[in-house]
Amino acid sequence: MSIEPAKWSDADRTAFHARRASRNRALGILLFSLVALFFGITVVRMTGQVKNAPDAPISPAPVSPAPAPDSPATTAPPQS
């Protein structure tokens, strides 16, 4: 096979195109799988399934109800 493509035989040209098509397919599969991976990660993070992600929203601590007033100074006087 010559370095200059104009001097290639038909067999050389066919072999070159087959190798190039094979590389293109491999790169296409790699690119598609990376896009699918990033999309999947994005969907999982946006649905809130990952709790310890660095930018996950912090859920507020549970608030306990206020205790009932026991002292007579805070209660209303009995009505008659």
C-alpha positions, 0 to 999 in steps of 0.5 A: 500500500502506497502512502498516497491514496491516489495510487492505491489499488482497489483492494487497498482502498476497500481495506482502508474503508473497512478499517475506517468504518470499523473505527467509526463504529467503535467510536460511535458505540463509545460515544453513545454509551458515554451519553447514556451513562451521563443521562442515567446519572442525571436522571438518578440525581434529579429524582433524589435517589442519591442521598449523599450526593455533594449537591443533594438538598439537605432535608430539615431535621424532624421538628418535635411538637412543643410540650404542653404547658404545665405551669399555672402561670401560663394557663388561662384562668378558669371561666365561671 
